[in-house]
Amino acid sequence: MSHAPVFDAVIHAPGRLQICAILSSVDDAEFAMIRDAIKVSDSVLSKHLKQLEEAGYVKLTKQAENGRQRTWIALTPAGRKTFAAHVAELQRLAALTAPEPMGQGFAG
């Protein structure tokens, strides 16, 4: 990957990280699909999307369909680049952790 790993605090919040992960594998996704996938209310998803939009990471498009307004969300090129760099940084950090010794698994 050509992008240097960079931790991004806007993306890192669990809900926003999940949103970016979903959007990274598609061109766009409908609001309700994302809401249901990350199991949050409309208002919580709206707040996350507003923060991502203000950072320039997502673009929202509203379309009327069968008399209903639907919102579609897509990662911007900057959002894709930043998400990829964030994931690379998480992978770099994970690689720094000590491997668990064999036979010493957590007994839960």
C-alpha positions as CSV (number, residue, x, y, z in Angstrom):
1,M,0.0,0.0,0.0
2,S,1.4,3.4,-0.9
3,H,-0.2,5.3,1.9
4,A,1.7,5.7,5.2
5,P,-0.1,4.2,8.2
6,V,-1.9,7.0,10.1
7,F,-4.3,6.7,13.0
8,D,-7.4,8.9,12.5
9,A,-9.4,9.8,15.5
10,V,-12.5,10.7,13.5
11,I,-12.7,7.2,11.9
12,H,-11.5,5.3,15.0
13,A,-14.8,5.6,17.0
14,P,-16.4,2.2,16.8
15,G,-19.5,3.3,15.0
16,R,-17.6,5.3,12.4
17,L,-15.1,2.6,12.0
18,Q,-17.9,0.1,11.2
19,I,-19.5,2.6,8.7
20,C,-16.2,3.1,6.9
21,A,-15.6,-0.7,6.8
22,I,-19.0,-1.3,5.2
23,L,-18.6,1.6,2.7
24,S,-15.0,0.5,1.8
25,S,-16.4,-2.6,0.0
26,V,-19.2,-0.9,-2.0
27,D,-19.8,2.1,-4.2
28,D,-22.5,3.4,-1.8
29,A,-25.0,2.1,0.7
30,E,-28.5,3.1,1.8
31,F,-28.9,4.7,5.3
32,A,-31.2,2.0,6.6
33,M,-28.8,-0.8,5.6
34,I,-26.0,0.8,7.5
35,R,-28.2,1.5,10.5
36,D,-29.3,-2.1,10.7
37,A,-25.8,-3.5,10.1
38,I,-24.2,-1.5,12.9
39,K,-27.4,-1.8,15.1
40,V,-27.8,1.9,16.0
41,S,-30.8,4.3,16.0
42,D,-31.4,6.8,13.1
43,S,-30.2,9.7,15.3
44,V,-26.9,7.9,16.3
45,L,-26.1,7.1,12.7
46,S,-26.9,10.6,11.6
47,K,-24.5,12.0,14.2
48,H,-21.7,9.6,13.0
49,L,-22.4,10.5,9.3
50,K,-22.3,14.2,10.1
51,Q,-18.9,13.9,11.7
52,L,-17.6,11.8,8.7
53,E,-19.1,14.3,6.2
54,E,-17.6,17.3,8.0
55,A,-14.2,15.6,7.8
56,G,-14.7,15.1,4.0
57,Y,-14.8,11.3,4.3
58,V,-18.3,10.6,3.1
59,K,-20.8,12.1,0.7
60,L,-24.6,11.8,1.3
61,T,-27.0,11.8,-1.6
62,K,-30.8,12.0,-1.1
63,Q,-33.1,10.5,-3.7
64,A,-36.9,10.3,-3.7
65,E,-38.1,6.8,-4.3
66,N,-41.8,5.7,-4.2
67,G,-42.7,8.9,-2.4
68,R,-40.0,8.3,0.3
69,Q,-36.7,10.2,0.7
70,R,-33.8,7.8,0.8
71,T,-30.3,8.7,1.8
72,W,-27.3,7.0,0.1
73,I,-23.8,7.2,1.6
74,A,-20.5,6.8,-0.2
75,L,-16.9,7.1,0.9
76,T,-15.1,10.0,-0.8
77,P,-11.7,9.4,-2.4
78,A,-10.2,11.1,0.7
79,G,-12.3,8.9,2.9
80,R,-11.1,5.8,1.2
81,K,-7.5,6.9,1.5
82,T,-7.8,7.8,5.1
83,F,-9.6,4.6,6.0
84,A,-7.0,2.5,4.3
85,A,-4.2,4.4,6.2
86,H,-6.1,3.9,9.5
87,V,-6.5,0.2,8.9
88,A,-2.8,-0.1,8.1
89,E,-2.0,1.7,11.3
90,L,-4.2,-0.6,13.3
91,Q,-2.5,-3.6,11.6
92,R,0.9,-2.2,12.4
93,L,-0.1,-1.7,16.1
94,A,-1.6,-5.2,16.3
95,A,1.7,-6.6,14.9
96,L,3.5,-5.1,17.9
97,T,1.5,-7.2,20.4
98,A,3.1,-10.2,21.9
99,P,1.7,-13.5,20.6
100,E,-0.2,-15.5,23.2
101,P,1.9,-18.5,24.3
102,M,0.6,-21.9,23.2
103,G,-1.7,-23.5,25.7
104,Q,-2.1,-20.2,27.7
105,G,-5.5,-19.2,26.2
106,F,-8.0,-17.3,28.2
107,A,-10.4,-19.7,30.1
108,G,-13.7,-17.9,30.0
